[in-house]
Amino acid sequence: MAQEGSRPLRAEDLPRGDSPAPVELPHFPARWQAAIWRNWGLVPVSRLAAVLRMSEGAAKEEAARLGLDPEEPVQEQWRSHCYLSLIRSNWHLLDYGQILQLLDWTPERLAQVLHEEDFFWSKLGRHKPAAGPVFYSGLNSAQEEETARIRQLAERYFPAGRSGYLERPLAFQEHYGAQEPIPFPSAPYGFESNFLHSYAAGCGDVFLETEERDPVPEKLLEQYASLGVKGVWIHALLRHFYPVPGGEEYSEGREKRLENLRRVVARLKKHGLKLYLYFNEPRALPEAFYLKHPEWGGWELPEGGWTVCTTRSPEPLKWLEAGMEFLFSSVRELGGIFAIVMSENPTNCNYASSHEKCPFCKSVPPESILAEILCAMERGVRRAAPEAAVIACDWAWRPFRQSTENVPFKKEVLKRLPASIWFGSVSEWGMITETGGVRQYLKDYSISHPGPSAESRACWEFARSRGMKTVAKIQINNSWELAAVPYLPVPYLIREHLRNLDETGVNDLILSWTLGGFPGGNLRLLDSTPEEIASFLFHPALAEQVCAAWRIFGDSFREYPFHNSSVLYRGPCNYGPKNLLHLRKTGYKATMLGFPYDDLESWRGPYPEEVLERQFELVSSGWKRGLELLAQGERPENEREERSFRELCTIAEASYCHLRSACLQIRFTIARDRGFRKEIMAACAREEIELARHLHELARRDSRLGFEASNHYFYSLNDLREKVISCEALLRQLE
């Protein structure tokens, strides 16, 4: 992807935003030491040394001076498969040129990831801190003294042999495989089918890179099939398979993608699974396209370019229809598609409830804009594959951005759709909750508050009255409430949600968004009760104890202070102990699933500060009671039980580390901002040290912890060790 004209993209052409000063890291005497610490063992020493302009020998010597293992094995998967994590770690440390050198990428590759990989530029804050370049230099005597202190702390908390990965990153993929079925499960539900996001698929250009990053490993599919999963879904972009007339340059590699798509579909078929593609179309195109084809343009986007206007010209809808027909003619065994036509990425002129901005759409009912897009896609699919599912998802269907009365609007869209389109709704969208005494209109990603909502029930009922099949989107394993563990051990909450849905008569389930596709965890609840699962795994007395702990976890999790755009997206829970404490305000605003910083105002949303702290105290203290119950009384009687019990304890303890850390970070920040209450701040820092150490020990043994498909790893072991070092430095300043 080159710039307009013949000049290739350069590092200085990459987006910068307002280029604020980077966050201070006072726990490191020199910033180049932070670069060594954060990247040690994750990239080759030779590459890191070249970035910092030092020799390999000097790099190893300086790593040893910091208490790092100079011979630590390099986890190459970090650059090839976890590059989003590396970029985040270095975002405040290195400039663009050094990040490119570290990753061995071209500017075009980085630009594509920033702009097309699941809102990554937004997750980074839509600005590049003015961070560098950072090069190796000598230390003065004070810096040498502080470096010696860091080494002493590293040797104290993470001595040799207890600091590296015992299970390398992504090694969990080696453990996939068919699961032993539970004998005589009760199979209580009437759902016809289901599908979830592949745990191995990212959100980039998946079908161009299947050789480098397999989105559907064979063993993963075996495990899904053995647990009752019927299909998987993966992100797709229609122009990656079928070019826009006049914009063929944006479809480079389409033949390879199409062939890889065929291979993926064939592999799934071997295991009785179907592939569903998620489309958010018609996707806005680069600005240069509109200069040549203004008839495609609607209203101007803040980042440049325009929405795709579907009323100004018939061409966009014709392209959608023809593209879907081509795709399903080329890959006939696709299971189907599901489409979001509002929010998500910039698409049509009403994608953000803003059709009035377009001179061509402002007089058109917005319901018609959405329906025409869905109908065009459905016509194309039907001509090629009459039996394929075309699911219209009502995510963000609403008359205006903050609307809480959306049923009439949704019904107007449904009236304009043929009965052959399936109707999908987020199960919990529109639930009214009162957690902590704060009234909420809930949207999606809730496990703590099981659905479905009255809004979703009403829309499913209306869709059925028109002869449409209905689909519920839920989160069966985890949610953005806590996505850093593969699943939340709260089976009674999931069971409650599934039973509620079964009573509505919903046909199918979407079991996850990009998070939650772990091949295990709560998936057994698709045909078994929590009691049946516990009895299958443990002897009767231990099974009873485990069920009691599960109930405690679930009951405490109901106190989670749910709010999508603040607590879930911008709060510290997903990063947990990795997120640093700061004695002085950083001045940075928290970003969506990128950097929580110390931005309590963004974390709390509608919750008063004390209420936010209290609710996380209720969740984490209740969770601790569940852990204490597991730690006492009955024990496993054989190796099989021991493995299952250890699995439960690992996931539950890691969950506690995150939930408790969120509580402590809120408490610390309140104390800092309200008079610098040193005793409270110091107590929080001490407990954070213990949480970071415990999570470090868990994560070095279990490569699933911290991983999420669309964000890669929320933290490395280096990050958790850095939290300990930073808290110790903070405690010295509080003395």
QUILIN-V505428 format. One line per field, one symbol per residue. ss: DSSP state (A for helix, B for strand, O for the rest). psi: psi as a letter, one per 30 degrees, with the letter a starting at -180 (. if undefined). Layout:
ss=???
psi=???
//
This chain:
ss=OOOOOOOOOOAAAOOOOOOOBOOOOOOOOOAAAAAAAAABOOBOAAAAAAAAOOOAAAAAAAAAAOOOOOOOOOOOAAAAAOAAAAAAAAOOOOOAAAAAAAAOOOAAAAAAAAAAOOOAAAAOOOOOOBOOOOOOOOOOAAAAAAAAAAAAAAAAAOOOOOOOOOOOOOAAAAAOOOOOOOOOOOOOOOOOBBBBBOOOOOOOOAAAOOOOOOOOOAAAAAAAAAOOOOBBBBBOOAAAOOOOOOOAAAAOOAAAAAAAAAAAAAAAAAOOOBBBBBBOOOOOOOAAAAAAOAAABBBBOOOOOBBBOOOOOOAAAAAAAAAAAAAAAAOOOOOBBBBBOOOOOOOBOOOOOOAAAOOOOOOOOAAAAAAAAAAAAAAAAAAAOOOOBBBBBOOOOOOOOOOOOOAAAAAAAAAOOOOOOBBBBBOOOOOBBOAAAOOBBOOOOOOOOOOOOAAAAAAAAAAAAOOOOBBBBOOOOOBOOBOOOOOOOOAAAAAAAAAAAAAAOOOBBBOOOOOOOOOOAAAAAAOOOAAAAAAAAOOAAAAAAAAAAAAAAAAAAOOOOOOAAAAAAAOOOOOAAAOOOOOOOOOOOOOOOOOOOOOAAAAAOOOOAAAAAAAAAAAAAAAAAAAAAAAOOOOOOOAAAAAAAAAAAAAAAAAAAAAAAAAAAAAAAAAAAOOOOAAAAAAAAAAAAAAAAAAAAAAAAOOOOOBBOOOBBOOOAAAAAAAAAAAAAAAAAAO
psi=jllkafklklefflkfbgilklkkiffkekffeeeeeffkfflkeeeeeeeghlleeeeeeeeeffgljfgkkkiffeeefhfeeeeeegegelleeeeeeefhlleeeeeeeeffihheeeffggkjkifalklkllkleeeeeeeeeeeeeeeeeilkfgflkfjlkgffffgllkkkkkkhlfiflgkellllkkffkagbieffgfeejjfikeeeeeeeefggkflllkklkeffejkkkfhffggkgeeeeeeeeeeeeeeeefggllkkkkkilkkklleeefefifffkclkkeglalljkgfekfeeeeeeeeeeeeefeeifgkealkkkglablkclfgfhhhfffkffffgkkfeeeeeeeeeeeeeeeeeeifflkjkjkgjgjlflegkgifeeeeeeeefgklffkkkkkkefkfkklhkggjkkjkclhkefjkalleeeeeeeeeeefggklkkkkljfealfejffkflkihfeeeeeeeeeeeffgkelkjflaflggkibcgffffglleeeeeeeflleeeeeeeeeeeeeeeeeffgkikkdfdeeeflgeefbfeklkkekkffkkkljgdjfbhieeeefbfkleeeeeeefeeeeeeeeeeeeefflbklkfleeeeeeeeeeeeeeeeeeeeeeeeeeeeeeeeeefhgijeeeeeeeeeeeeeeeeeeeeeeffjffkfkkefgbkflleeeeeeeeeeeeeeeeff.
//
